[in-house]
């Protein structure tokens, strides 16, 4: 049973553990091939393009960035997660072999889709950082005071290269997994002084019982990173933050030059809303339906 569960929890091959139901990663050719337009080249869009092409459909995949991979591409830039980039490279090779028309740096507007001569439209527009600094330990706070400042970044900004070259960084982690701690380590290894705070009782608690947990914490400590669990950020003024312990109620100040926020993303639904208003048929998949951790996305 343990072996079956381990297989079912894979992020790379969602058919693993479901061979009896799905027949494994094998596809029969369709008797009536159709033209399929997929908007978004993140994990959901890539897999949809692959499966449709494996079945013999004519697939066009459009992506507004200069690269495919979406959230996976960014996650692969964190320390010790380079293997995710290998998966993206595999998708590149596979889609090329299947003759999928991949169009990078291409924005598909509602006008474009409404007049497109295709049989099926699939939206995989993903999710985006909310930029609020909302913390679960502060349910009455809608937005962190100061979160609108230019010196406040999301982890997505950091992994795309927007972080300053040097300085003190405070990471506000409200996701409690790889995303916050991995980005903090990314900044440490780039030469920053980093403190990570979370309202949870432990930093990156979602990694407990995983093989990555111990090595990641040891690596963070070796670069003299500071962890502050059971702590919430009350405000940010560009030179530091006022924080409060959820255990003692004690308030203090942490000086920093940049605030980086790791929080649950929100679905990117603007295109879907516009198409729905126009009566254009489509199917939405992936994070634009409900943002989730990759390990939970196949359940």
DATAZI-V315757 format. One record per residue. N is the residue number from 1. D_FIRST is the distance of its C-alpha to the first C-alpha in Angstrom with 1 decimal. Layout:
# DATAZI-V315757
n d_first
N D_FIRST
N D_FIRST
This chain:
# DATAZI-V315757
n d_first
1 0.0
2 3.8
3 5.4
4 5.1
5 6.2
6 8.6
7 9.9
8 10.5
9 12.4
10 14.8
11 18.5
12 19.9
13 18.4
14 17.4
15 16.7
16 13.8
17 10.7
18 13.5
19 15.2
20 15.5
21 17.1
22 19.1
23 19.8
24 18.7
25 21.4
26 24.2
27 27.1
28 29.8
29 33.3
30 34.9
31 38.1
32 39.7
33 39.2
34 40.1
35 41.1
36 38.7
37 39.6
38 36.9
39 38.2
40 36.2
41 34.6
42 31.8
43 28.1
44 28.2
45 31.5
46 30.6
47 27.5
48 29.6
49 32.3
50 30.2
51 28.6
52 32.0
53 33.7
54 31.1
55 32.0
56 35.7
57 36.9
58 39.6
59 38.2
60 40.1
61 38.3
62 40.5
63 39.8
64 42.4
65 41.5
66 42.5
67 38.9
68 35.7
69 32.4
70 33.3
71 31.1
72 29.1
73 32.4
74 33.3
75 30.0
76 30.4
77 33.7
78 32.2
79 31.9
80 28.9
81 27.8
82 29.8
83 26.9
84 26.9
85 30.4
86 29.2
87 27.1
88 30.3
89 32.3
90 30.0
91 30.6
92 34.3
93 34.3
94 32.2
95 34.4
96 37.5
97 36.4
98 35.8
99 39.2
100 38.1
101 41.2
102 40.1
103 42.9
104 42.7
105 44.9
106 45.4
107 45.4
108 44.9
109 47.0
110 47.1
111 50.4
112 48.9
113 46.0
114 48.3
115 50.4
116 47.8
117 47.9
118 44.2
119 42.2
120 39.3
121 39.0
122 35.7
123 36.0
124 33.5
125 35.9
126 33.3
127 34.1
128 36.7
129 37.3
130 39.0
131 41.3
132 41.7
133 40.4
134 39.1
135 37.1
136 34.8
137 36.6
138 39.8
139 39.2
140 43.0
141 43.4
142 43.3
143 44.3
144 44.7
145 48.5
146 49.2
147 46.1
148 48.5
149 50.2
150 50.1
151 48.7
152 45.5
153 42.8
154 39.3
155 36.6
156 37.0
157 40.7
158 40.0
159 37.6
160 40.2
161 42.8
162 44.7
163 44.4
164 47.7
165 48.4
166 48.6
167 48.7
168 46.9
169 43.8
170 42.2
171 38.7
172 37.8
173 34.0
174 32.7
175 29.4
176 27.9
177 25.8
178 26.5
179 29.5
180 31.7
181 31.2
182 30.8
183 34.1
184 35.8
185 34.9
186 36.3
187 39.5
188 39.7
189 39.6
190 42.3
191 44.5
192 44.3
193 44.3
194 41.2
195 40.3
196 37.2
197 37.2
198 34.6
199 34.8
200 31.3
201 31.0
202 29.7
203 30.1
204 27.1
205 24.8
206 22.3
207 21.6
208 20.5
209 17.4
210 17.9
211 19.4
212 22.5
213 23.4
214 25.4
215 27.2
216 28.2
217 29.8
218 31.5
219 32.9
220 34.2
221 35.8
222 37.4
223 39.3
224 40.4
225 38.7
226 39.0
227 36.3
228 37.4
229 34.7
230 35.8
231 38.6
232 40.0
233 42.6
234 45.6
235 47.7
236 48.4
237 52.0
238 51.7
239 52.4
240 49.6
241 47.7
242 48.0
243 44.8
244 43.9
245 41.6
246 39.5
247 39.6
248 43.3
249 44.9
250 46.8
251 47.9
252 48.7
253 49.3
254 47.4
255 49.6
256 48.2
257 49.4
258 46.5
259 43.9
260 40.6
261 38.4
262 34.7
263 33.8
264 31.7
265 33.4
266 34.8
267 34.6
268 37.4
269 38.8
270 42.5
271 42.5
272 40.4
273 42.8
274 45.8
275 44.5
276 43.6
277 47.2
278 48.6
279 46.7
280 45.0
281 41.8
282 38.7
283 35.0
284 33.5
285 30.1
286 28.3
287 29.8
288 33.0
289 31.2
290 29.1
291 28.7
292 25.2
293 23.4
294 22.2
295 18.5
296 18.8
297 21.1
298 18.7
299 17.5
